Amino acid sequence: MPDTSKSNLTQVMRAVAPPLILLVVLLSFWQFSVWWFDLKPFLVPSPVRVASAAVSTFGKLAAATKVSAAAALAGFAASLIAGVVIAFFFSQSRLIRISCYPYAIFLQTVPIVAIAPLVINWFGSGFRSIVIITFVISLFPIITSTTTGMLAVDPELLDLFRLNRASRWQIWLKLRLPNAVPHLITGARTSSGLSVVGALVGEYFAGFGVNDYGLGFLIGRNTSQMRTDELFAAVIASTLLGITIFGAVSIVGAFILNRWYDTK
């Protein structure tokens, strides 16, 4: 019998090795460029200098990442709940859909940097405003993907439910919602990344207390103080946070699809 564990390890290595090799090449090129062109640290710090800054400010980065993660996850969770509820009403009435959908598009088309100051003026600075900003930027992908899934049901199945006198609630719960789950997962993946963007933008404008702030505030402060090495470290921490949340949502989505849906 073939060695399954060895085969799985080989597959993992084939998936992981190319990105790691590319990362090493890019870091080497970055380090060499800083040395060759004699770039000043306040313009482009070397990878070694960025790593040193990350180590020396690890406590600040970890605390800021925790705050940003809380805001991003809170806004993302709120967008999931609200998006499914709105998609439910959109799937039940064409009049509601054509009347309200343009305003849902409005949330996606208006720049978040234009909305953020208004939210802060209305609700004050701090965690609540940041969650609201994150919610606004994360909502649209959930609405559009879930609505699409709820409307894309098999007409023959819909006729079968109606033939058996299923109520509107039963049709939604047992037909439209299960059909929309794969679409919802796709929208959730997009929103998970946007939630981090929303949290960072909100923190950039709203900030927090002196000893309680997120990565967005840290990025803004390091930019104004020309601490470019710490700025790079904060940006990398933000990227890792986004990848982590996106990866977690993708893993949960894959589990749901593999467990309850035929993905072949």
N, C-alpha and C positions, 0 to 999 in steps of 0.2 A: 504493500500500500504506500502511496506517496506521503512524504512528510508534510502534513498540513501546516504545522507551525513554521517550518522553514519556508514554505511557499508564501505564507502570509508575510513573513519578515522580508522576503524578497520584494513583494509588491509594495510594502511600506517604504522600503529603501528606494525603489524606483520612483515613488511619488515624492519622497522628501529630498532625495539627493540633488536633483536639478535645481530647485529653488535655493538650497543651501550653497551649492557651488556658485550660482549666480550672485548670491549675497556676498560671498567672499570676494568674488571678482570686483563687484561694485565698491565694496569697502576698500579694497586695495587700490582701485583707481582713484577713489576719493582721497585717500591718504597720500598717494603719490602726487596728485594734482595740487594739493595744499603745499606739499614740500617743493615741487618743481616751480610753481608760479609764486611761491613765497606769499601766499594769501594771509592777510591779517586775521587773527582769531575773531575779531569783532565782525568780520565779513563772512568768512567761512571757516569755522573751527574744524580741526581734524577729527576723525573718528575716535582717536585716542583721547583727545581733549573732551569730546562729548561723553565718552564712557566715564572719564574721570569725574565730570560734572554730575553725571547720573548717580555715581557711587556716593559722592560727597553730599548730594541733596536727596538721597534715597528716601529719607523720612518724609520730606516735604512732598516728593513725587507720589509716594504711596498714599499719604493722607489726601492729597488732591485727587488722585485717581479714584479713591473710595467715594469722595463726595460727587465727582462727575458720574461715576457708575450708578450711584443712587438716583441722581436726577435723570439720567438717561433711561434707566430701567423703569422708574415711576412714570415718566412720560410715555414710554413705549407700551407699558401695560395699559395705561389709560387710552391710548390710541387703539389698541387691540379691542378693548371692550366697546368703546364708542364707535369704532369702525364697523364692527359686526352688527351693532344695533342699527346704525344708519343704513347699512347694506340690507338689513331685514326690511326696513320701510321702503327702500328703493325697489326691492324685488317684489313688493306687494302691490305697488301702484305705479303705473306709467306716468300719471300726472305728477305724483310726488317726485319721481325720478327726473323728469324733464324740467321741473320747476326748481329743484334744489341742486341738481348736479353741477350747474355752472358755478355755484357758490363753493362747492367742494373743490372745483378746479382753481378757484380764486386762491385757496389756501396754498396751492402748489406753485402758482405763478408769481405771487407777490414775494419779493425777496425777504428772507427772514431777517436780514439786517434792518429792514424798514419796519417790520412788525415788532421786533424786540424792544426798541425804545418805548413804543406805545404800551406794550404789556407791562413794562416796568413802571411807567407813569400811572397806569391804572391799578396795578396790584402791589406796587412797591418792589424794592430790590430784595434779593434773597432767594431761598430755595423754591418757594411757591411760584414765583415768576419764571424761574428757569424750567421748572416742570411744565408749565403752561406753554412756553416757547417750544420745548421738546415735543409736547403733545401736538401742537399745531403743525410742525414740520413732518411729523411721523404719521399723521392721520390719513392723508390722501391715498397712499399706496394700499392701505388696508381697505378703504372704501371701494376703490375701483376694482381691485382684484377679487374681493369677496362678492361684490355685486355681480361681476362677470360670471363667477362660479355659480351663484344662485340662479342666474337667468339661463345658464347654458345646460339646463337639464334636458334629458331625452324626452321629446314630446310624447312618445308612446308610454313612457313611465308616468308622465303627468296625466295623460288620459286614463291610465289604469287607476291611479289614485282617485281621480274624480269619479270614475265609474263605480268605485267602491265607496263613494260618498265620504271621502276623507275631508276633514275640515281644513281650513286655510292654515291653521297652526300645525296640524299633522303633516300637511304637505311640506311646510317649511322645515319642521323638525326632522322628518324622516327621509326627505328627498332633497330639498334645496340645500340645507346646511351640510349634509354629508358630501354632496356633490361639490360644494364650495371649499371644502377643507384644503385640497391641494392648491387651489388658487390663493386661499388665505395664507398658507405657508409661504408661497412665493412672495406675496405682499409683505409678510412679516419679515422676511429676510431683507428686503429693501428698507423697511422702516427701522429695523434694528441698527443699520448703519446710519440712517438719518437721525436717529435718536441721539447718537453721540455728537453729531454735528450740531444739533439743536442745543444740547447741553453746553457745549463749548461756546457757542455764540451767545447764549443766555448769560453764561458766567463772564464772558468778555465784557458785556454791558452792565450786568447787575453786580457781579462779584459776590462776596460773602463777608463774614467778619474778618478781623485782622488775623486770627489764628484758625479760621475755618473757611477754606476757599477751594475751588476746583481747578482743573487743568486750564480751562479757558482764562480764568483770572491770572493764573501763573504765566501763561503764554503772553498775555497783554503786559504784565508787569516786566517780564524779562525783555520784551521787545522795547519798551520805553526806556529801560535801563541799559540797553545794549549788551545784555548778558547772552550773547548768541549761543555759547555752548550749553547753557542751561535751557535756552529756548529750544534748541534742537532736542535736548533730552525730554522736555515736556511734550514736544510734538511726537516724538517716538512713543512716549507713554500713551498719548492719545490714540495713536495708530494701533498700538497693541490692545488698548481697551476696545476699540471698534472691532478689531479682528476677533477678540474673545467673545463679545456679545453676538456678533454675526455667526461665529462658529457654534456657540451654544444653541442659538435658534435653529441653525441648519441641522445640528445633531438631533434636537428634539423633533424637528419636522421630518427628518429621515426616519426616525423611529416610528412616528405616527403613520407615515406612508407605508413603511415596510410591515407594520403590525396589522393595519386595518385595510390597506388598499393594495390592489394588484398593480405593482409598478413595472411589470414586464411589458 
